[in-house]
């Protein structure tokens, strides 16, 4: 059964509706330009569709693997993939996406917006230019693809509360169930960062022996996390018994600080994203890097790009999709030494072809706020 598409009159939507009424009053009986832009155009010839991946930084192993997954999808349809990176500069990200319209081609875009506040401008820019976009991780809770139109194909996320609680439990177990921790957060207006920290708080509520000594953002950056960890270790000298980080890049930066302080291998540490260096650390056990979380960035890069491409070329009719196919959670796994070997192999096209054919194969259901 196709789920009913319910309407919730949020302030954002009421303002948008009011704007549309104003347009209608100027042109009664005529479709507005924005209404027309919101509708999917005729199916594009696959040869004419540009494939684009927009990520934060290729120096980040997680996003590098995301792009690699996108290139595997490009290989499957014999097309090159354009890669744009913004180094966490939201204005740069939007300008790069707007510039895609200048190519004269229909484009299929897979993008990780830097913050939830960036998403609306991105998807409306894509819609206005006639492109097709799948967003991941970040969007406002009260804004969904079906609110904007057919060119915002879908939004994919992962419930960070679940993974945050799971990876935190692994940290607490490695600490023996008691002691003080420091937490290193990502970009604060970022869904993954907020949900993962909420998961930590959920785990702490069930572990009365754990104390959060301090928390500070390092903006997903390894170098910032190194500095933040050094500061917090000095501030809470002798009290820190574990380190929680909202991604592996920051966890690895924190590990460098632990090494410099002579604490590597003495304090357990956890992260998220299952980047190769973190997996190596978990498997070695030498420095007590005890857990991470995999969302499979290769899948994120390839399956989402495939979905945008399938809509752009008419293989999938976006107007026929139920809401749970346009805003859904992907599969994620807590990774420890027991199962790290399952996540170390770099996939080849044959490993992901089924997911490219069916981008919903790993769906874990509709996104809930």
N, C-alpha and C positions, 0 to 999 in steps of 0.2 A: 504494500500500500504506500502511496506517495504521501509523505507528511504534509499536513496543512501548513501553508505559509502564513504565519500569524503576523499581525502588524502591531508594533508597540509604539505609541505616540511619544517618543522621546523628544527632548528639546531640539536635538540636532535635526530630527526628521520633521518636526513641526516647522522649523525655520526653513528647511529645504522646500517643504510643501508650500509654505507661504510665498517663497520666492517664485515657485512655478506658477502659483495663482496670479502673481503680479505679471509674469510674462504673458499668461493667457489673456489677461485683461487688455494687453496691448495688441494681441493678435488672435481674436476670437475665431474659433473654428480652424486654426492653423496649428500644426505641430511646431513647437519651438525647436531651435537649432540644437539645444542641449538634449531634448527628448529624442530627436533623430540620432544624435551622436551616441546616445545610450544603447541604441538597438544594434544588434550584430548586423554587419553588412553581408553582402554575398560571399560565399565561400571563396577563399583565395586559392590560386594555383600553388601547390606546395613549393614549386620552384621559386616562387616570388616571395615567400615568407622568410623574413630574417629571424634567426634564433638569437636570443639575448639573455645572458645571465648578469644580474646586478647584485654584487656582494660588497661587503664592507672592506675586506682587504685580502689579497692573495698571500700575504705574509702570515695570515692566520691559517693553520693547517685545516681547520674545520671548513672554512670557505674554499680553500684550495681543493679539498676533496669534493665539495659541492660542485664546483666548476668542472672537475673531472667527470662527475656523474652526468652533467649537462653535455659534455663533449661525447660521452658514450651514446647518449640519445642522438646527438647530431650525427654520429657515425651510423646509427641505425637507419637514418633517413638520408644519408649521403649529403649532409649539409654542414657547413662551418658554423661555429658558434661565436658570436661577438661577446666579449667579456668586458664589463665596466665595473670599476671599483671606486669607492668614494672616501675611504679612510675615515669613516664615521662622520663625514661632513654632509649633513642632510640637505643643505642648499645645493651642494655639488651633485648629490645623488639625483635630486629633482631636475636640475639643469641637464644632466646627462640623459635622463629619460625623455625629457621634452625634445632634446636634439635628435632622438631617433626618428621623429616624424619627418625630419629633413631628408631622410634617405629615399623617400618616395616609395618605400616598400611597406607592406603590412608586416608587423613584427609580433612575435610571440615572446613575451618577457616573463622570466621567473625572478622574483625580487625578494630580498630580505630588507624591508624598511628598517632604518636605524631605530626609530621610535614609533609608538602608536600614533603620535600626533602627525607623523609624516605620511601616513598611509592614504588619507583621503586625497591629498593633493596629487599623489602619485597615480592613484587609480583614475582620477578625473582627467589628468593629463593624458594618460593612455587612452581613455575613452574618447576624448576630444580628437586624438590623432588617428583613431581607427585601429589601434593595436589591440592586443589581447594579453591580459596579465593574470598570473597566479602570484599571490602574495603569501609570505610565510612569517610565522611567529607574531608579528605586531599589527594590530589594528585596534581602534576603539571598540569597547564592548557593544556600543549601540550602533555600530555601522557594519553592514554586511553586504556581500556582493550583490544580492538581489535588490538592495536599496539604491544602488548606483546604476546598474544596467548590465547589459550582456557582455560588455568588453572586460569587466572584472569577472573573470571566469570562476575563480575559487580562491578560498583562503585556507591554508593548512597550518596547523599548529600542533603542539604537543603539551599535554597537561603537566606542567612543571611542578605542580603541587604533589602529584603522585611520585614523579622521579626524584623531586627534592626530598621528600620524606624517606624514600628508599635509600638514596645515597647517604643521607644523614644518619640513618640507622646503622649503615656499615661503618661510618666514622665513629659513632658512639660505641659500637661493639669493640672496635680496635682500641678504644680508650679505656676499655673495661667498665664502661657505663657511668663514668664520673669524670669531672674535671672541667676546666674552662676552655672555651674555644674562641677563635676570632673568625669573622666571616667577611669575605671579600666579594662585594657585589659588582654586577655589571652595570651597564647604562640604566639609570633608575627608571626612566620612562620607557621601559622595554618589558614586554609581556613575559619573556623567558626569565629575565632577572627577577621580576616581582613574584612570579609564581614559584620559582625555585626557592627563593627566600621564605615564602609562605610555607613551602614544604618543610624547610628547616624548622620553622616555628612549630609546625604540627608535630614533627618528631620530638622536639624539645618538650612539648606539652605532655608527652608520654614517657619522658626520660628525666625524672626529677633530679638526677645527679649531675646533669649537664648545665653549665652556666655560660651564657653568651657574654663574654667580657667586653667585646667591642665589634663594630661592623663599619665598613667604609667602602665606598665604590672605587674601583680601579678601571671602570669603563671598558671592560673586556680586554685590557691591554696587559701583556706580560711585563713590560718594563714598569708600568704604573703599579702593578701588583707587587713587584719586587720592592719598590719604595714604600708602599703602604704597609707591607708585611714587616719590613725593618722598623718602621715607626711604631707599629702596634706591639711588636716583640719588646721593644725598648720601654714602651709605656706600661706594659703588663709583665715586666720581667719576672720570670720564674713561675708565672701563673698559667701560661698558655700550654695546653696539653693536646690540642688538635687544631687543624686548620681546615676550614670549609671555604671553597671558592666556587663561584657561579659558572665558571667554565674552566677548561683545562689550561688554556693559555695563561690565565691568572694563577691557577694552581701551580703551574710550572714556574712562573715568576716567584711565587711564594716559596717554592722549593729552593730556588737560588738563594733567597734570603735565609732559609733554614741552613743551607750549606755554609753560608758565610758566617752564621752565628754558631756553627758547630752543633746544630740540632737536627741535621738530616738523619733520618733513620731512627730518631727518638720520638718525634711527634707524627702521628698519622695525618694524612692529608687526602682530601677528595676534590674532584672536579666534575665537569660535565663535557660532553662532546666526543669522547673516545678518540682523540687525536692520536696519531701513531706514537709520539713520544710518551704520552700518558700511558698508553697500553704497554709500551716497553717497561716503563717504571712499575706498573702493576705486576707484570709477569716476573720481573726480577725480584721484587720484594725488598730490595736493598734499602730504599729510602722511605719505606712505609707509605707509599702512594697506594691507598687501599681500594679505591673505587672511582668509577666515572659512569657516565650514562651515554649510551649510543642512540641517536635518532637516525643513523645511517645517512650521512650527508650525500653519499653517492646517489641514494634513492631520492633525496630531497632535490638534488640538482637535476636529475634526469626525469623522474616521473612527473614532477610539476611542470617542467618545460614541455614534456609530451602532452600533457593535458591542455596547455595553452595552444600548442600547435594543432592538436586535434580539433579544437573549436575554431581556430582561425581557418582551417582548411575544410571545414564542414563535416568532418568525420563524426563529431559530437555536436548535437544541437543543444546549446546551453539553455535555451528556453524550456527544454523538456526535463532539465535536471531538478531533482528535489533539493530542498535546502541542505539536507545532510550530505549531499554530494558537492555542495558549493562552499561549505564551511565545516571542515572535519579534522579530527585528530589523527595523526600518524602514529605508527608503532614505535615504542622506545623500550630500551632494556638497561637495567642496572648491570654494570660490568665489574666483576671482581677477578681475583686471581683464578678462581674456579672456572670461569667461562671466557676469560680474555682471549684465549686462542681462537675463539669463534669469530672474533671481530678484527683480526689482524690482516687477513688477506685482502689485497686490492682486487675489486671485482673486474671482470671483463664483461663485454657486451652480453654474452650468453647468460650471465648471472642475473642480469636486470631486464632482459628483453620482455619477460612476462609482465613485469611492473610497468614497462613503457606501454605495452599493449593495453593494460588495465591499470590506470593510475590510482584506482580506488582499492586495489587488492590489499593494501595494508591499512586501510581505514579502520580506526577504532571507534567510529561513531561521530555524531554531531558535536560540535564545539559547545560547551556549556560555560557560562561566565561565572 
